[in-house]
Amino acid sequence: MQVDDRDILALVRAIRNQYTLNWEGIHGVSHWARVWENGQRLAEATGADKRVAAYFALFHDARRFNDDHDPDHGQRGADLAAQWRGEMFELEDEAFDALYTACVHHTDGLTEGDLSVQVCWDADRLDLLRVGIRPVGHRLCTDAARARIDWANERASDYYFDEQIQRVWAG
């Protein structure tokens, strides 16, 4: 099952309307777009749920209060996903549980868990170079992510923002 582009656009707009940080900052829309692309590629390579990876990209930092130490932001993002589930997007219970877990624990440094959760964590960790942290293989969950470190680092260090996603999401 795929994510409907109209649902994603509606979610991006709704998240933007409540987002309190710089939309173009280090935890903003271009980061989410790279996490989105990382997650979709990793899900394709591993067989993880692409929908979980897609929604994770949008929700994991959606409720940050600052760009520094914000230990509860993952929980707040997961709670936002729970609030909007059924209204703005649909996921069956097992997939939603994976999304919720991935959001809550994405900064805990864990590497064990459901494959879709691992893909979400890796998708975010592959974008760490944007904040000066070089991802290392033993902190990633999947071989697919470890194989993409150099590719992801180049994109993160350049603050790459896919033109098509930029037109749709940032417009």
LUMTOR-913725 format. One record per residue (C-alpha): residue in one letter; x, y, z. Coordinates in steps of 0.1 Angstrom, whole numbers, plus 2048, in hexadecimal, padded with zeros to 3 digits. Example, Ala and Ser with C-alpha at 12.3 -4.5 7.8 and 13.67 -1.06 7.14 Angstrom:
a87B7D384E s8897F5847 
//
This chain:
m800800800 q80D8237F7 v808844807 d7F185C7F5 d80387B7E9 r7E48907F2 d7E5883815 i80988C818 l8048AF80B a7E78B4824 l7FD8A7840 v81B8BD837 r8048DC836 a7F48D3858 i8168CD867 r8238ED85A n806900869 q80F8F488C y8358F2888 t84690B89F l86A90A892 n879918872 w868905856 e889905843 g89F8FE861 i8B48E086A h8958CC876 g87E8DA85C v8708D083A s8908C9827 h89B8B1843 w8798A0842 a87C89D81C r89F88C81F v89187583A w87486D823 e88B864806 n8A285181D g88583E82C q87583580A r8968287FD l89D81481C a87A80681D e87D7FC7F8 a89F7EA800 t8937D981F g86E7D281A a8647E9837 d8437FC836 k84781A81F r82982B82F v838829852 a858838845 a845854833 y83085E851 f84F85C867 a861876851 l84488E857 f83D88887C h85E88188D d8698A5891 a8478B688C r8438C08B0 r8668CC8B9 f8678EA8D0 n88B8F38C7 d8A88E88B1 d8BD8DE8CE h8B78C68EB d8928BD8EA p88F89A8F9 d8698968F6 h8648A28D2 g86187E8C5 q8458768DD r8338978D4 g83788E8AF a82986B8B5 d80C87A8C9 l8058918AB a804873894 a7EC8628AC q7D68818AD w7D4883887 r7D185E880 g7B0856871 e7AA87B869 m7C8884853 f7D786284B e7D083D84F l7E682185C e7DB80086A d7E57F988F e8057E6889 a813800871 f80881C887 d81980C8A5 a83980B891 l835830888 y82E83A8AC t84C8268B9 a86383489F c85A8588A7 v85C8548CD h87E8438CD h88F8528AE t8A98648C3 d8B08488DC g8CB8388C8 l8BA8168C6 t8C17FE8AA e8AA7E08B2 g8857DE8A9 d86C7DA88E l87B7DD86B s8657FB862 v87080C883 q89480587B v890814858 c881834867 w89D838880 d8B7832864 a8A684B84D d8A9866868 r8CD85C872 l8D885D84E d8D188284E l8E688A86D l90389A85A r8ED8B9856 v8F48C087B g9188B6879 i914892885 r92287786D p90D85886D v920838876 g91781586B h91480688E r8FA81F898 l8E481787A c8CB7FB87B t8CC7ED857 d8E67E283E a8D27F7824 a8D9816839 r8FE80E83E a90180B818 r8F382E813 i90784282C d91D854812 w8FF85C7FC a8EB869819 n90887D827 e90D88F807 r8E8899806 a8E78A282B s9078B8829 d8F98CA80B y8D68CE81B y8C88BD7FC f8A38C47F6 d8948B07D9 e8858CA7C1 q8648B87BC i85F8B37E1 q8698D77E7 r84F8E47CF v8338D07DE w83D8D1803 a84D8F3808 g8379077F0 
//
